Amino acid sequence: MAAALGAESGAIAKNASPIYGVTIPEGYRQWELIAPALEAEPLNELRAVLGNAVAIEAYRGATLPFPDGTILAKLAWKHVQSPEFEPASVPGAATTVQIMVKDSVKYAETGGWGFGRFVGGKPVDEAQHQTCFACHEARVKGHDFVFTRFAP
């Protein structure tokens, strides 16, 4: 989990998100699937949200608020028509990896969550990170600021 939280010394780790210091956790692609999603225009993306073991246990137990140590990873791709099966949409070019880290002390001002948005493995600018919590707060405050529900 420490990799996702950035540097413990207070310095921002290399490739960490501005404001929050969140990095892409090692091994996140091996985490369990929480849910897929299809994002309509203008984003036109296929998305998959994965969770670490703490997140999966919280989802399975319907635990809210999520416990500290929960990490969610959203992977997104442009969706394109399958060349083999025309009715299907499949992942095209990767667009972003977004990370949410629950640490109720470190991120107390943002509902206990730190955010990271990455394109090509590099964090996007501070202006984009300034929009993260406001969107979550406006839309999903009652679900501990998390959009994604567990897919049955």
Contacts in CASP RR format, 6 or more apart in sequence:
PFRMAT RR
TARGET T0000
AUTHOR 0000-0000-0000
METHOD contacts of the structure
MODEL  1
MAAALGAESGAIAKNASPIYGVTIPEGYRQWELIAPALEAEPLNELRAVL
GNAVAIEAYRGATLPFPDGTILAKLAWKHVQSPEFEPASVPGAATTVQIM
VKDSVKYAETGGWGFGRFVGGKPVDEAQHQTCFACHEARVKGHDFVFTRF
AP
1 25 0 8 1.000
1 52 0 8 1.000
1 54 0 8 1.000
1 69 0 8 1.000
1 71 0 8 1.000
1 101 0 8 1.000
2 8 0 8 1.000
3 23 0 8 1.000
3 24 0 8 1.000
3 25 0 8 1.000
3 26 0 8 1.000
4 22 0 8 1.000
4 23 0 8 1.000
4 24 0 8 1.000
4 25 0 8 1.000
4 71 0 8 1.000
4 99 0 8 1.000
4 101 0 8 1.000
5 21 0 8 1.000
5 22 0 8 1.000
5 23 0 8 1.000
5 101 0 8 1.000
5 103 0 8 1.000
5 106 0 8 1.000
6 12 0 8 1.000
6 13 0 8 1.000
6 16 0 8 1.000
6 21 0 8 1.000
6 22 0 8 1.000
6 23 0 8 1.000
7 13 0 8 1.000
7 16 0 8 1.000
7 21 0 8 1.000
12 18 0 8 1.000
12 21 0 8 1.000
13 21 0 8 1.000
13 23 0 8 1.000
14 23 0 8 1.000
15 23 0 8 1.000
15 24 0 8 1.000
15 118 0 8 1.000
15 121 0 8 1.000
15 122 0 8 1.000
15 123 0 8 1.000
16 22 0 8 1.000
16 23 0 8 1.000
16 123 0 8 1.000
17 23 0 8 1.000
17 99 0 8 1.000
17 114 0 8 1.000
17 115 0 8 1.000
17 116 0 8 1.000
17 117 0 8 1.000
17 118 0 8 1.000
17 123 0 8 1.000
17 124 0 8 1.000
17 129 0 8 1.000
18 123 0 8 1.000
18 125 0 8 1.000
18 126 0 8 1.000
18 129 0 8 1.000
19 115 0 8 1.000
19 126 0 8 1.000
19 129 0 8 1.000
19 130 0 8 1.000
20 101 0 8 1.000
20 107 0 8 1.000
20 110 0 8 1.000
20 114 0 8 1.000
20 115 0 8 1.000
20 116 0 8 1.000
20 129 0 8 1.000
21 114 0 8 1.000
21 116 0 8 1.000
22 99 0 8 1.000
22 100 0 8 1.000
22 101 0 8 1.000
22 114 0 8 1.000
22 115 0 8 1.000
22 116 0 8 1.000
23 99 0 8 1.000
24 73 0 8 1.000
24 97 0 8 1.000
24 99 0 8 1.000
24 118 0 8 1.000
24 121 0 8 1.000
25 52 0 8 1.000
25 71 0 8 1.000
25 73 0 8 1.000
25 99 0 8 1.000
28 50 0 8 1.000
28 51 0 8 1.000
28 52 0 8 1.000
28 71 0 8 1.000
28 73 0 8 1.000
28 97 0 8 1.000
28 99 0 8 1.000
29 50 0 8 1.000
31 50 0 8 1.000
31 51 0 8 1.000
31 52 0 8 1.000
31 55 0 8 1.000
31 56 0 8 1.000
31 73 0 8 1.000
32 50 0 8 1.000
32 51 0 8 1.000
32 56 0 8 1.000
33 48 0 8 1.000
33 49 0 8 1.000
33 50 0 8 1.000
33 151 0 8 1.000
34 49 0 8 1.000
34 50 0 8 1.000
34 51 0 8 1.000
34 55 0 8 1.000
34 56 0 8 1.000
34 59 0 8 1.000
34 72 0 8 1.000
34 148 0 8 1.000
34 150 0 8 1.000
34 151 0 8 1.000
35 48 0 8 1.000
35 49 0 8 1.000
35 148 0 8 1.000
35 149 0 8 1.000
35 150 0 8 1.000
35 151 0 8 1.000
36 46 0 8 1.000
36 47 0 8 1.000
36 48 0 8 1.000
36 49 0 8 1.000
36 151 0 8 1.000
37 46 0 8 1.000
37 47 0 8 1.000
37 48 0 8 1.000
37 49 0 8 1.000
37 148 0 8 1.000
38 45 0 8 1.000
38 46 0 8 1.000
38 47 0 8 1.000
38 79 0 8 1.000
38 89 0 8 1.000
39 45 0 8 1.000
39 46 0 8 1.000
39 47 0 8 1.000
39 76 0 8 1.000
43 76 0 8 1.000
43 95 0 8 1.000
44 78 0 8 1.000
44 79 0 8 1.000
45 76 0 8 1.000
45 77 0 8 1.000
45 78 0 8 1.000
45 79 0 8 1.000
45 95 0 8 1.000
46 76 0 8 1.000
46 77 0 8 1.000
46 78 0 8 1.000
46 79 0 8 1.000
46 89 0 8 1.000
46 90 0 8 1.000
46 91 0 8 1.000
46 92 0 8 1.000
47 74 0 8 1.000
47 75 0 8 1.000
47 76 0 8 1.000
47 77 0 8 1.000
48 74 0 8 1.000
48 75 0 8 1.000
49 72 0 8 1.000
49 73 0 8 1.000
49 74 0 8 1.000
49 75 0 8 1.000
49 148 0 8 1.000
50 72 0 8 1.000
50 73 0 8 1.000
50 74 0 8 1.000
50 75 0 8 1.000
51 70 0 8 1.000
51 71 0 8 1.000
51 72 0 8 1.000
51 73 0 8 1.000
52 69 0 8 1.000
52 70 0 8 1.000
52 71 0 8 1.000
54 66 0 8 1.000
54 67 0 8 1.000
54 69 0 8 1.000
54 70 0 8 1.000
54 71 0 8 1.000
55 66 0 8 1.000
55 70 0 8 1.000
55 71 0 8 1.000
55 72 0 8 1.000
57 63 0 8 1.000
58 64 0 8 1.000
58 66 0 8 1.000
58 67 0 8 1.000
58 70 0 8 1.000
59 150 0 8 1.000
60 150 0 8 1.000
64 143 0 8 1.000
64 144 0 8 1.000
65 102 0 8 1.000
65 104 0 8 1.000
65 144 0 8 1.000
66 102 0 8 1.000
66 144 0 8 1.000
66 146 0 8 1.000
67 102 0 8 1.000
68 102 0 8 1.000
68 103 0 8 1.000
68 104 0 8 1.000
68 105 0 8 1.000
69 101 0 8 1.000
69 102 0 8 1.000
69 103 0 8 1.000
70 100 0 8 1.000
70 101 0 8 1.000
70 102 0 8 1.000
71 99 0 8 1.000
71 100 0 8 1.000
71 101 0 8 1.000
71 102 0 8 1.000
72 99 0 8 1.000
72 100 0 8 1.000
72 146 0 8 1.000
72 148 0 8 1.000
73 97 0 8 1.000
73 98 0 8 1.000
73 99 0 8 1.000
74 96 0 8 1.000
74 97 0 8 1.000
74 98 0 8 1.000
74 99 0 8 1.000
74 100 0 8 1.000
74 148 0 8 1.000
75 94 0 8 1.000
75 96 0 8 1.000
75 97 0 8 1.000
76 94 0 8 1.000
76 95 0 8 1.000
76 96 0 8 1.000
76 97 0 8 1.000
76 98 0 8 1.000
77 91 0 8 1.000
77 92 0 8 1.000
77 93 0 8 1.000
77 94 0 8 1.000
77 95 0 8 1.000
78 91 0 8 1.000
78 92 0 8 1.000
78 93 0 8 1.000
78 95 0 8 1.000
79 89 0 8 1.000
79 90 0 8 1.000
79 91 0 8 1.000
79 92 0 8 1.000
80 89 0 8 1.000
80 90 0 8 1.000
80 91 0 8 1.000
80 92 0 8 1.000
81 88 0 8 1.000
81 89 0 8 1.000
81 90 0 8 1.000
82 88 0 8 1.000
82 89 0 8 1.000
82 90 0 8 1.000
94 120 0 8 1.000
95 119 0 8 1.000
96 117 0 8 1.000
96 118 0 8 1.000
96 119 0 8 1.000
96 124 0 8 1.000
97 117 0 8 1.000
97 118 0 8 1.000
97 120 0 8 1.000
97 121 0 8 1.000
98 115 0 8 1.000
98 116 0 8 1.000
98 117 0 8 1.000
98 118 0 8 1.000
99 115 0 8 1.000
99 116 0 8 1.000
99 117 0 8 1.000
99 118 0 8 1.000
100 113 0 8 1.000
100 114 0 8 1.000
100 115 0 8 1.000
100 116 0 8 1.000
100 146 0 8 1.000
101 107 0 8 1.000
101 113 0 8 1.000
101 114 0 8 1.000
101 115 0 8 1.000
102 112 0 8 1.000
102 113 0 8 1.000
102 114 0 8 1.000
103 112 0 8 1.000
103 114 0 8 1.000
104 111 0 8 1.000
104 112 0 8 1.000
106 112 0 8 1.000
106 114 0 8 1.000
107 113 0 8 1.000
107 114 0 8 1.000
110 132 0 8 1.000
110 133 0 8 1.000
110 145 0 8 1.000
111 133 0 8 1.000
111 137 0 8 1.000
111 145 0 8 1.000
112 145 0 8 1.000
113 133 0 8 1.000
113 136 0 8 1.000
113 145 0 8 1.000
114 132 0 8 1.000
115 129 0 8 1.000
115 132 0 8 1.000
115 133 0 8 1.000
116 123 0 8 1.000
116 129 0 8 1.000
116 132 0 8 1.000
117 123 0 8 1.000
117 124 0 8 1.000
117 128 0 8 1.000
117 129 0 8 1.000
117 132 0 8 1.000
118 124 0 8 1.000
123 129 0 8 1.000
133 145 0 8 1.000
136 145 0 8 1.000
136 146 0 8 1.000
136 147 0 8 1.000
137 145 0 8 1.000
139 147 0 8 1.000
140 146 0 8 1.000
140 147 0 8 1.000
143 149 0 8 1.000
END
